[in-house]
Structure formats: C-alpha cells, structure tokens
Amino acid sequence: MRVLLAEFAHESNSFATPVTGRERFEQSELVHGDAVIEAHRGMGTVLGGMIDGLLQKGHQPVPVFAASAPPSGPVDTTFFNALLDDLLRAAERDKPDAVLLSLHGGMSVSEDGKPDVIDDPEGAVVTSLRHVLGPDVPMGVVMDLHSDTTDRLLEATDITLAFNEEPHRDGAERGHEIAGFIDALGRGAFRTAQVRIRAPMLLTAINMATDQGPMADLHQIRREQECLPGVLDVSIHAGFYGSDQSQAGFSVVCTTTGDRELAHEVASNLAWEAWNMRETFLMDLVRPADGVARALAEQRTIALVDEADDPAGGGACDGVELLRAMIEGGITSGGVSTVFDPETVTHMAEAGLGAELDVVLGARTDMFHGKPLACRGIVRQLTDKPVPKDGWSSRMSYAGLIGVLDVGGILVIVTQRRLVTENIDLFEHLGFDVRTMQAIVFKGITLHVRQALEGKISVFLPVDGVGVTHPDVTGLGPYQRLIRPCWPFDPHLAFPKP
C-alpha cells in the first residue's frame, strides 16, 4: 500500500500568548516530503514508529510534512489553513491507499487575537481529509495522552490511539502499532468499531504519572481490558486543561473488531472508574516560602517544581517569582531551570564569561507570570549548542543562546528561546551538579522532573506558582467553549454510569 503520512502536532494553551505561527514551527520542526523520512526513520518518535512499521510490512510511506512546535499560544489560523490545504492537495494528488496521522489532540486556533476560532481543529483536519478520500480509505491517528478527542474525529477515522505512558516514552511504539493496524485494515482483516465515553471532568497534568498513582491504576485496568477477545485497543485521553474546546476533558476510546456493544461497555466501565477516582488526581501545593524554608531546614537538595509556568503546557517560562522567594528566603546555593529572556541572555553574551552585570530578569511575555526581578549576577556559562529533548527519543532541542547567570549562588539558566527541560538534567548537561545545591526551581510537571532527576534529588515539591498552567483549573480561563457542567468547576456534578 501507499500510505500518506503527516504530522501536525501542537499543544495550544488557549490562555497563553503569543499566537504560534509558522516561524515557531520552523524553529522546532517543519519539513516536507522525503525530509520527513530522513528526520524520523529509526527515531523514537511517532512518525519514526509509523515509518519503520510500514516498511517492515512492505508498504510505501508517502510523507507530506512533519510540523510540530513546543506548547504555546493558539496556532495562527493562516498557518493552520495553509498546512491543511497542503495535506488535502497531497491526498488529491497521490490518491493513497491508506493514511496515518500524528496529531496532538490539544490544538487551538487563533484569528485576529481571538483564540479557539475553530472548535476541534484536529477533528476538522480528519473530516476534511475524509471528504477528499471518500469512505473506503483506512485512516489511523496517534494522539497524545493529554488529548481532547471527539466523536467527530472518531467518525472520520478507522482507528485512533493515545500514548499510554506519561512521560510519553511510547511514541514510537504507538506509531509502530498503528502501522500494524492500518496494514490489517488494508488487507480487509477486520472492520473496526470505535466508541468514546467522556467523563465530565477537566484534570490537570500534575498527577498523571503512569508509574504510580491513579493513572497507573487506570492503565492496569486498560491492559486487562485489552486482553478481552475482540478488543484491539483501549486509549485513555486524559485531556488538555489549557485547551478551551467544547469537548475538552477526560475520555476513553475503545476500538474493537466491529463489536460496538463491547466497545461501549469497555469504554464506559473505564470512564466510570476514572470518574470515581477524580479526587485522587488532585495534589496539595506548597507555598514558595514554605518550600524554601524546608530546603534550608533539611540540609538536602529540594526540587521546587513550578507547574504554573510550565513551557510543556504553554507557559511563558519567564516567571521569576520562585527565584525571588529563594533570594528573599536566604538560599545561597541553588538553581533555576529555566527563564526565557532573550534580552538578558544577549546582554550576558555581550558581557562575556566571568562578567558581572545588572539585569532586569524575566516576566516579559505577559501579565500572567508575575513581575520582573532586578538583580546582579555573574556569567558562568554560555553556549549555543542544542540539548537533548528527553532521554528516549534521540532528538535534540535548539534553544538558541543559553547562559547561566550566578545570582548570589543561585544558577539561573537563561534562554533565547523557550525550552522544555522537565525530562532532562540540564544542569548536568551544562557542567553543574544539582546534588550540591540547596534548592532548585524546575519549570514543568513534578512527575517528569522526578523521573528525570531520580537518584540525584529525593524531594520534589509542587509549588503554588503564578501562570497560565497552574494546576488549579478553576483559577484559569475564563473557559468559553467548554461544555458545562464539568468537574471541578461544578463540584456537585453527578455522572450516572453510561
């Protein structure tokens, strides 16, 4: 078979700024045609798994484009429409035998400063593609664990899979798996039935680790249900809380070999289990001053995790409120990973290694991430080399210029571009040892930071910070599209078993 292949993946925070346009994608990944194969074959990515799986089955991948960018504000509508047009033209021109797509499931689209002008952008992509291809071309989609899937999307596809792991180490595995499913569909081995059950709740990512906690329990049930005869896949779509889409929130999709009643039963049971566990997804947050006090008292390295300014969820990554708390609290050996501040890191480069300079640091993007901090520091490190994205995909991130500013013993990593670092020890990469520090601020999700720094740090405290990715969804927004009632906005909501 000739299988059309494309990726259009972006986790768009409806409440973040600025809009994400072509330039932001070009800085991360925007490649077309055979360059997609060159970039992803053999890599630990969704497209890498799809390509390898198709080739092993003797099929020909027909790559259109791979477009992805770090989480940020909504995607610019002009860019969205341009890529969608490219995809539809390729489908009309190449007349593929099947289609495989890598989508996130948390995209929003903005026009003239208004976010969410398209409800369910990924649904719009697949329904447009289905209109061009007709009803008989098999289509499969892989989505993020934090995806907001919809009935509209399911109706236009034959099979959809979500990542099963958080952190998302199984992208290539899921890509390879869906290539096998599309091979079977192309051979006529079976026809699928997909059923989605949405539990009316919007959860943050703070407690969704799949190695422990409530999500681990749900995935154990998922694995058991996938052993039932006729069940091809059970996917848990945990939802993206920064996406103000009508269908945002938690849902379960079960795919069977044509048995819709079985699919409904399995999806319903798992969605009901998740609903009954909803309170266990919440975690207590620590006040910044209390976290600093604990670091001083315990005489061991404490990780202060700033989930409110998480660049992996669309946060500005330029808040410095926790740095301010460390300085005021008396921390004399620490770190911050990271502060997005192109102006400051440029001044650092101009001054040079070892230079001491006065700066006004951070909080330049918007009014949602606190106030800037006037401080004096010494330039300890400068580099423009790429850094690993994570510990499993073999891919690199280019943040432009990276500098380390020593502010009274606190090593602040300042970047020219926003950089997601929750899955790596960036300090080690830059030549510093976190084990010698009293307290370190990490921008990201506690579970990611814990897994990346395990063995070096033993205490990880989620801190009550400031920003558009704060773990308390009731303080975000306002949500305009989200279907109500929805927990926790409506705390007394009842959800009868479907």
Backbone torsions as a table, in degrees:
resi	resn	phi	psi	omega
1	MET	NA	151.0	170.1
2	ARG	-98.4	116.6	-171.3
3	VAL	-113.1	115.1	176.6
4	LEU	-66.9	134.4	-172.4
5	LEU	-130.8	130.1	177.4
6	ALA	-155.8	153.5	173.4
7	GLU	-130.4	128.6	173.3
8	PHE	-137.3	89.9	-168.0
9	ALA	-123.3	119.6	174.7
10	HIS	-154.2	130.5	173.9
11	GLU	-94.2	105.8	-171.4
12	SER	-103.6	119.4	176.1
13	ASN	-84.6	115.4	-176.5
14	SER	-62.0	-19.9	-174.4
15	PHE	-105.2	5.1	-177.2
16	ALA	-98.9	159.6	174.3
17	THR	-131.0	157.8	-5.3
18	PRO	-86.8	-175.8	175.8
19	VAL	-65.0	146.0	-179.6
20	THR	-95.2	110.8	-177.7
21	GLY	-110.1	-168.3	-176.9
22	ARG	-55.8	-41.9	-176.5
23	GLU	-58.9	-40.2	-179.0
24	ARG	-66.4	-38.0	176.3
25	PHE	-67.2	-41.1	179.8
26	GLU	-62.5	-33.2	178.2
27	GLN	-69.3	-26.7	-178.9
28	SER	-99.9	-74.3	174.3
29	GLU	-157.9	122.7	171.2
30	LEU	-148.9	93.1	-178.0
31	VAL	-127.5	155.0	-175.3
32	HIS	-127.8	156.1	172.1
33	GLY	60.3	-138.3	-175.3
34	ASP	-62.5	-20.5	178.1
35	ALA	-62.9	-24.2	176.1
36	VAL	-64.4	-45.5	179.1
37	ILE	-62.6	-44.7	-178.2
38	GLU	-62.1	-37.9	-176.8
39	ALA	-76.8	-27.0	-168.7
40	HIS	-118.9	-19.7	-177.2
41	ARG	-60.2	127.7	179.7
42	GLY	79.7	3.0	-178.8
43	MET	-96.0	161.8	-178.5
44	GLY	-86.0	51.0	-178.6
45	THR	-119.6	167.2	177.2
46	VAL	-59.3	-49.0	179.4
47	LEU	-63.4	-36.7	177.2
48	GLY	-60.3	-43.0	177.4
49	GLY	-66.2	-40.3	177.8
50	MET	-61.8	-47.9	-177.9
51	ILE	-61.2	-49.0	-179.1
52	ASP	-62.7	-41.1	179.6
53	GLY	-65.1	-41.6	179.3
54	LEU	-65.4	-44.7	-178.6
55	LEU	-64.2	-37.9	178.5
56	GLN	-64.6	-28.1	178.4
57	LYS	-88.9	-0.3	178.3
58	GLY	84.4	18.1	-179.4
59	HIS	-98.2	161.1	-177.9
60	GLN	-105.5	111.7	173.9
61	PRO	-68.4	137.5	176.6
62	VAL	-118.6	88.2	-172.8
63	PRO	-75.7	137.2	177.1
64	VAL	-102.7	-62.4	176.3
65	PHE	-160.0	161.1	169.0
66	ALA	-125.2	115.4	-177.8
67	ALA	-127.8	117.5	177.3
68	SER	-149.5	151.7	178.2
69	ALA	-147.5	154.7	177.7
70	PRO	-60.1	152.3	178.5
71	PRO	-53.3	140.6	-177.8
72	SER	-169.9	-157.1	179.8
73	GLY	-68.2	173.0	-177.4
74	PRO	-55.9	152.0	179.8
75	VAL	-73.4	138.0	178.0
76	ASP	-63.0	132.2	-174.4
77	THR	-63.5	-34.0	178.5
78	THR	-63.4	-43.9	178.4
79	PHE	-67.1	-42.7	178.3
80	PHE	-56.9	-48.8	-178.4
81	ASN	-66.0	-34.5	179.3
82	ALA	-64.9	-44.7	179.1
83	LEU	-68.2	-39.2	177.8
84	LEU	-61.8	-41.6	177.1
85	ASP	-61.7	-40.8	177.3
86	ASP	-59.2	-43.6	-178.8
87	LEU	-65.7	-42.8	-178.6
88	LEU	-68.8	-38.4	177.0
89	ARG	-64.3	-39.9	178.6
90	ALA	-63.9	-40.4	178.6
91	ALA	-63.5	-42.1	179.0
92	GLU	-66.5	-39.3	-176.5
93	ARG	-74.0	-47.4	-170.6
94	ASP	-88.4	-18.2	179.4
95	LYS	44.3	64.4	-175.2
96	PRO	-69.8	160.9	175.5
97	ASP	-84.7	-19.1	179.6
98	ALA	-161.5	168.5	-178.2
99	VAL	-136.9	136.7	170.9
100	LEU	-126.9	129.9	-178.5
101	LEU	-125.3	141.7	170.1
102	SER	-108.5	110.2	179.5
103	LEU	-123.5	158.9	178.4
104	HIS	-84.8	-52.5	-175.4
105	GLY	99.7	4.2	178.9
106	GLY	-128.2	28.1	-176.1
107	MET	-83.8	144.1	168.0
108	SER	-125.8	156.1	-177.8
109	VAL	-127.5	136.3	-175.8
110	SER	-118.6	145.9	175.4
111	GLU	-141.2	127.7	179.4
112	ASP	52.6	40.4	177.1
113	GLY	82.1	-3.3	-180.0
114	LYS	-98.5	118.4	179.0
115	PRO	-76.4	160.6	171.2
116	ASP	59.7	45.3	177.5
117	VAL	-77.1	-15.2	174.8
118	ILE	-119.6	119.7	175.9
119	ASP	-80.7	122.3	179.6
120	ASP	67.2	67.0	179.7
121	PRO	-58.1	-41.0	-179.7
122	GLU	-66.7	-35.4	174.0
123	GLY	-62.6	-37.2	177.5
124	ALA	-64.5	-38.1	179.2
125	VAL	-62.2	-51.8	-174.3
126	VAL	-72.3	-33.9	178.4
127	THR	-69.9	-35.9	176.0
128	SER	-65.1	-41.6	179.3
129	LEU	-66.6	-39.9	178.3
130	ARG	-63.4	-37.8	178.3
131	HIS	-61.2	-37.6	179.6
132	VAL	-73.9	-41.8	-171.8
133	LEU	-84.4	-23.0	-174.3
134	GLY	86.4	178.0	-169.8
135	PRO	-81.0	-11.3	-167.7
136	ASP	-102.2	-4.3	-179.8
137	VAL	-87.8	117.5	-178.8
138	PRO	-61.0	137.0	180.0
139	MET	-134.4	129.8	178.6
140	GLY	-126.1	148.8	-177.3
141	VAL	-135.5	135.5	170.1
142	VAL	-108.2	134.2	-176.3
143	MET	-128.6	164.9	178.7
144	ASP	-69.6	158.8	173.3
145	LEU	-63.4	-34.7	179.4
146	HIS	-91.8	52.7	-176.9
147	SER	-107.0	151.4	175.1
148	ASP	-106.5	84.0	-178.3
149	THR	-78.9	162.9	-174.2
150	THR	-138.8	160.0	175.3
151	ASP	-63.3	-34.9	178.0
152	ARG	-58.0	-43.8	179.7
153	LEU	-67.1	-42.6	-178.8
154	LEU	-64.3	-37.8	-177.9
155	GLU	-65.3	-24.4	-178.6
156	ALA	-94.8	-5.1	-177.0
157	THR	-120.8	167.5	177.3
158	ASP	-99.5	-31.5	177.5
159	ILE	-156.0	138.8	176.4
160	THR	-131.0	140.2	178.5
161	LEU	-125.1	145.3	170.9
162	ALA	-110.3	153.7	171.8
163	PHE	-55.4	145.5	177.0
164	ASN	-100.9	-10.9	-173.3
165	GLU	-117.5	142.8	173.2
166	GLU	-134.3	111.6	2.7
167	PRO	-60.8	163.0	-168.8
168	HIS	-85.5	71.4	-179.5
169	ARG	-82.2	-10.1	-171.4
170	ASP	-102.3	23.4	179.8
171	GLY	-58.9	-49.0	-179.9
172	ALA	-64.7	-39.2	179.2
173	GLU	-60.9	-44.6	-179.8
174	ARG	-70.0	-35.1	175.0
175	GLY	-62.6	-43.0	178.2
176	HIS	-65.1	-40.2	-178.7
177	GLU	-63.7	-43.6	-177.9
178	ILE	-71.4	-26.4	174.1
179	ALA	-63.7	-37.5	176.0
180	GLY	-66.6	-39.9	177.9
181	PHE	-65.1	-40.3	-178.3
182	ILE	-69.7	-31.3	174.2
183	ASP	-62.7	-46.3	-179.3
184	ALA	-65.1	-40.5	177.8
185	LEU	-64.8	-39.0	178.6
186	GLY	-65.3	-31.1	178.5
187	ARG	-83.2	-6.9	-178.2
188	GLY	76.9	25.0	-177.9
189	ALA	-66.6	-30.8	177.2
190	PHE	-164.9	167.6	168.3
191	ARG	-114.9	147.0	-173.3
192	THR	-100.1	156.1	167.0
193	ALA	-126.5	127.5	178.8
194	GLN	-116.7	132.5	176.5
195	VAL	-129.0	133.9	179.1
196	ARG	-116.0	131.5	173.8
197	ILE	-120.0	122.2	-179.8
198	ARG	-98.9	124.1	170.5
199	ALA	-87.9	129.5	-172.4
200	PRO	-76.1	70.1	178.2
201	MET	-147.7	145.5	179.3
202	LEU	-117.0	110.3	-174.9
203	LEU	-106.0	146.1	172.1
204	THR	-84.7	173.3	-174.6
205	ALA	-88.6	2.9	-169.4
206	ILE	-60.5	-30.2	-173.7
207	ASN	-133.1	51.7	-178.1
208	MET	-116.1	21.0	175.6
209	ALA	-57.3	139.4	179.9
210	THR	-97.4	7.7	175.0
211	ASP	-102.5	-9.0	177.8
212	GLN	-164.6	160.4	176.9
213	GLY	87.3	-169.3	-172.5
214	PRO	-63.3	-35.7	-179.6
215	MET	-69.6	-34.1	175.2
216	ALA	-61.9	-40.5	178.4
217	ASP	-64.4	-41.8	179.7
218	LEU	-65.7	-38.5	-179.5
219	HIS	-72.1	-25.3	172.7
220	GLN	-65.6	-42.4	175.3
221	ILE	-63.0	-41.6	179.1
222	ARG	-56.9	-46.6	-178.8
223	ARG	-61.2	-38.9	179.0
224	GLU	-65.9	-41.7	-179.3
225	GLN	-67.5	-31.5	179.4
226	GLU	-70.2	-11.3	176.6
227	CYS	-84.4	-8.8	180.0
228	LEU	-68.2	139.9	177.5
229	PRO	-58.0	131.6	178.0
230	GLY	93.0	-11.6	178.6
231	VAL	-90.7	121.2	178.3
232	LEU	-88.5	-41.9	-176.4
233	ASP	-159.6	146.9	169.7
234	VAL	-126.2	121.8	-178.1
235	SER	-117.7	132.8	175.7
236	ILE	-99.7	114.2	177.0
237	HIS	-100.7	98.8	-172.0
238	ALA	-72.0	-17.3	178.8
239	GLY	88.8	154.7	176.2
240	PHE	-114.4	115.5	-172.0
241	TYR	-72.5	-14.0	177.7
242	GLY	-87.6	-0.6	-176.8
243	SER	-101.4	115.9	179.8
244	ASP	-89.4	67.2	176.5
245	GLN	-106.5	154.2	-175.9
246	SER	-60.5	-37.5	-175.6
247	GLN	-96.5	11.5	-178.4
248	ALA	-57.7	146.2	178.0
249	GLY	128.9	-170.9	-171.9
250	PHE	-81.7	132.3	174.6
251	SER	-149.8	159.5	177.6
252	VAL	-123.7	134.5	177.0
253	VAL	-118.9	126.2	174.0
254	CYS	-113.1	132.4	177.7
255	THR	-116.9	128.6	-179.8
256	THR	-124.0	174.8	176.9
257	THR	-83.8	55.1	174.1
258	GLY	98.1	-8.4	-176.6
259	ASP	-91.2	97.0	-176.3
260	ARG	-69.7	-35.7	179.8
261	GLU	-64.2	-41.4	177.5
262	LEU	-64.2	-42.9	179.5
263	ALA	-60.7	-41.6	179.8
264	HIS	-65.6	-42.4	-178.9
265	GLU	-63.0	-46.5	-177.6
266	VAL	-66.1	-47.1	-179.3
267	ALA	-64.1	-39.7	-180.0
268	SER	-63.6	-46.3	-177.9
269	ASN	-61.4	-41.6	-177.2
270	LEU	-73.9	-38.6	176.6
271	ALA	-62.6	-38.2	178.2
272	TRP	-66.1	-41.8	176.1
273	GLU	-59.7	-44.0	-179.2
274	ALA	-63.7	-42.2	179.0
275	TRP	-59.2	-43.3	-179.2
276	ASN	-69.2	-16.4	179.2
277	MET	-100.0	5.1	-167.8
278	ARG	-55.5	-38.6	-178.3
279	GLU	-65.8	-26.3	-177.2
280	THR	-75.1	-11.7	177.4
281	PHE	-79.5	-11.9	-179.3
282	LEU	-83.6	149.7	177.9
283	MET	-136.5	146.7	176.2
284	ASP	-72.7	140.3	177.8
285	LEU	-103.5	147.7	-177.8
286	VAL	-100.6	134.0	174.4
287	ARG	-64.3	140.8	-178.4
288	PRO	-51.7	-45.3	-178.7
289	ALA	-62.6	-35.6	179.4
290	ASP	-70.4	-37.5	176.9
291	GLY	-63.9	-42.1	177.9
292	VAL	-64.2	-44.4	179.7
293	ALA	-60.5	-39.2	179.0
294	ARG	-65.8	-39.7	178.8
295	ALA	-62.3	-39.9	179.3
296	LEU	-69.7	-34.5	-175.5
297	ALA	-78.5	-35.1	-170.0
298	GLU	-88.7	-13.0	177.6
299	GLN	56.5	37.5	171.8
300	ARG	-147.5	161.0	-175.2
301	THR	-66.4	129.3	178.7
302	ILE	-117.1	130.6	174.5
303	ALA	-92.1	121.5	175.4
304	LEU	-102.3	105.9	-171.7
305	VAL	-95.5	118.5	-178.6
306	ASP	-93.4	89.0	-179.4
307	GLU	-78.1	-14.6	-177.6
308	ALA	-78.0	-20.4	-179.9
309	ASP	-121.7	47.1	-173.6
310	ASP	-84.5	111.7	178.7
311	PRO	-64.9	-20.8	177.5
312	ALA	-76.5	-5.0	175.7
313	GLY	-120.9	8.3	179.9
314	GLY	101.2	5.6	177.4
315	GLY	-66.0	156.1	-178.3
316	ALA	-66.9	-26.8	-178.3
317	CYS	62.4	26.5	177.7
318	ASP	-126.0	12.1	176.9
319	GLY	-70.7	143.2	-179.7
320	VAL	-128.2	18.9	-178.6
321	GLU	-65.5	-35.7	179.4
322	LEU	-74.4	-33.0	172.9
323	LEU	-62.5	-43.0	177.9
324	ARG	-59.0	-43.2	179.8
325	ALA	-64.1	-37.2	178.9
326	MET	-66.7	-43.0	179.2
327	ILE	-63.6	-48.1	-178.7
328	GLU	-66.4	-29.1	-178.3
329	GLY	-84.4	-10.2	175.4
330	GLY	100.9	15.0	175.3
331	ILE	-68.3	128.8	-179.9
332	THR	-117.9	-0.9	176.5
333	SER	-147.6	106.7	-175.7
334	GLY	-163.2	-165.1	-178.6
335	GLY	-159.1	162.3	173.8
336	VAL	-138.3	125.0	178.4
337	SER	-129.5	102.6	3.3
338	THR	-138.8	174.9	172.8
339	VAL	-122.6	118.9	176.6
340	PHE	-79.4	111.3	-178.1
341	ASP	-157.2	84.3	-177.9
342	PRO	-57.4	-38.0	-177.4
343	GLU	-64.6	-45.7	-178.5
344	THR	-67.0	-43.6	-177.7
345	VAL	-68.3	-28.6	174.5
346	THR	-66.4	-43.5	176.2
347	HIS	-61.4	-38.5	178.7
348	MET	-62.9	-42.4	179.8
349	ALA	-65.8	-38.7	178.8
350	GLU	-66.4	-36.1	-179.8
351	ALA	-74.3	-37.4	177.2
352	GLY	93.7	164.8	-179.8
353	LEU	-58.6	135.9	178.0
354	GLY	86.3	-10.1	-179.0
355	ALA	-72.7	148.4	175.5
356	GLU	-110.3	130.8	-176.0
357	LEU	-147.5	156.2	174.9
358	ASP	-93.6	134.5	-179.3
359	VAL	-136.8	159.5	167.5
360	VAL	-112.0	108.2	-164.8
361	LEU	-101.9	133.3	165.6
362	GLY	76.1	-178.3	175.5
363	ALA	54.1	46.5	179.6
364	ARG	-103.2	-16.3	-171.3
365	THR	-74.6	-47.8	-174.8
366	ASP	-158.2	-169.7	-178.6
367	MET	-95.7	5.8	-171.2
368	PHE	-96.5	-3.6	-172.4
369	HIS	-123.5	34.3	175.5
370	GLY	86.7	-161.8	-175.7
371	LYS	-114.9	156.0	176.6
372	PRO	-64.5	162.7	-179.0
373	LEU	-123.3	118.6	173.5
374	ALA	-81.8	124.3	-176.5
375	CYS	-153.5	168.8	178.2
376	ARG	-121.3	136.1	-177.4
377	GLY	-150.3	168.7	179.1
378	ILE	-111.5	134.8	-179.8
379	VAL	-77.0	112.8	-177.6
380	ARG	-100.1	-23.0	-176.3
381	GLN	-155.9	143.7	173.5
382	LEU	-142.0	133.3	177.4
383	THR	-156.1	152.8	173.1
384	ASP	-123.0	20.0	-179.9
385	LYS	-83.0	148.5	177.4
386	PRO	-66.5	159.6	178.9
387	VAL	-124.6	156.9	-179.9
388	PRO	-62.2	140.6	174.0
389	LYS	-68.4	-37.7	-174.2
390	ASP	-164.7	-167.3	-178.8
391	GLY	-105.0	13.4	-174.0
392	TRP	-138.0	-22.6	-172.3
393	SER	-93.4	-9.3	-177.4
394	SER	66.5	15.7	-178.9
395	ARG	-101.9	158.0	-176.6
396	MET	-118.8	155.6	175.0
397	SER	-115.2	138.6	177.0
398	TYR	-109.7	113.0	-177.4
399	ALA	-102.6	12.9	-174.6
400	GLY	69.4	-136.6	-179.3
401	LEU	-79.2	134.5	176.2
402	ILE	-123.0	128.7	177.8
403	GLY	-128.3	152.3	175.9
404	VAL	-114.6	118.1	-179.1
405	LEU	-107.4	120.3	-180.0
406	ASP	-87.0	105.9	-179.5
407	VAL	-106.7	92.8	179.3
408	GLY	60.7	34.4	-179.7
409	GLY	94.9	-6.5	177.1
410	ILE	-97.0	117.7	-176.7
411	LEU	-86.8	107.4	-177.5
412	VAL	-99.6	118.4	178.3
413	ILE	-86.0	116.3	-176.6
414	VAL	-110.4	132.5	-173.8
415	THR	-123.7	152.8	178.3
416	GLN	-78.6	-28.9	176.1
417	ARG	-127.2	155.3	176.6
418	ARG	-62.0	138.8	-174.0
419	LEU	-136.6	124.6	174.5
420	VAL	-84.3	117.3	-175.1
421	THR	-124.2	10.3	-173.7
422	GLU	-67.7	-15.3	-176.8
423	ASN	-104.1	9.1	179.8
424	ILE	-140.4	165.3	170.1
425	ASP	-97.8	90.4	-177.0
426	LEU	-66.9	-30.8	178.0
427	PHE	-61.0	-46.4	178.1
428	GLU	-60.7	-41.3	179.2
429	HIS	-59.7	-32.4	-178.4
430	LEU	-93.8	1.4	174.4
431	GLY	97.5	21.1	-179.0
432	PHE	-121.0	154.3	-175.6
433	ASP	-112.5	113.9	-178.2
434	VAL	-65.5	-22.7	-176.1
435	ARG	-69.4	-13.8	179.6
436	THR	-93.4	-0.1	-173.2
437	MET	-101.1	154.5	177.1
438	GLN	-78.8	-48.2	-176.9
439	ALA	-147.7	143.8	-179.5
440	ILE	-134.7	132.0	174.0
441	VAL	-90.8	127.4	173.7
442	PHE	-117.7	131.2	174.5
443	LYS	-88.6	115.8	-179.2
444	GLY	158.7	-159.5	179.5
445	ILE	-102.4	135.4	-174.0
446	THR	-54.1	-42.0	-175.8
447	LEU	-64.9	-35.8	177.6
448	HIS	-67.7	-47.7	-178.9
449	VAL	-60.9	-41.7	179.2
450	ARG	-58.6	-46.5	-177.4
451	GLN	-70.0	-31.8	-179.5
452	ALA	-75.6	-30.8	-174.6
453	LEU	-109.9	6.1	-179.5
454	GLU	-57.6	137.4	-177.5
455	GLY	96.3	-20.1	177.7
456	LYS	-109.0	-34.9	179.4
457	ILE	-129.4	140.0	-177.9
458	SER	-111.7	-14.2	-177.6
459	VAL	-120.4	121.9	-178.3
460	PHE	-125.4	114.6	-175.4
461	LEU	-111.3	116.4	171.7
462	PRO	-71.2	124.6	-170.0
463	VAL	-105.6	147.2	178.5
464	ASP	-79.8	84.6	-176.5
465	GLY	-95.0	-161.9	-176.2
466	VAL	-127.7	126.4	176.4
467	GLY	157.6	178.0	-171.7
468	VAL	-82.3	1.0	175.5
469	THR	-116.6	25.8	-179.7
470	HIS	-58.2	137.3	-175.8
471	PRO	-65.6	-11.5	176.2
472	ASP	-94.7	99.7	-174.7
473	VAL	-65.3	-23.4	-178.2
474	THR	-68.8	-13.9	177.6
475	GLY	-98.9	-0.2	179.6
476	LEU	-94.9	179.1	173.9
477	GLY	95.9	-151.1	14.6
478	PRO	-77.3	143.6	175.2
479	TYR	-78.7	128.6	-178.1
480	GLN	-103.9	-37.1	-174.1
481	ARG	-95.5	-27.9	-171.5
482	LEU	-52.2	128.5	178.3
483	ILE	-65.1	128.6	175.6
484	ARG	-115.1	152.7	5.0
485	PRO	-74.9	155.1	-178.6
486	CYS	-154.0	130.8	177.4
487	TRP	-78.0	141.3	7.8
488	PRO	-93.5	5.2	178.3
489	PHE	-60.5	-36.3	179.1
490	ASP	-115.8	84.9	-168.4
491	PRO	-64.4	-22.2	-176.8
492	HIS	-100.3	16.5	-178.9
493	LEU	-62.6	135.7	173.4
494	ALA	-101.2	143.7	179.1
495	PHE	-129.0	92.3	178.6
496	PRO	-61.4	144.6	179.5
497	LYS	-59.8	126.4	-177.7
498	PRO	-61.4	NA	NA
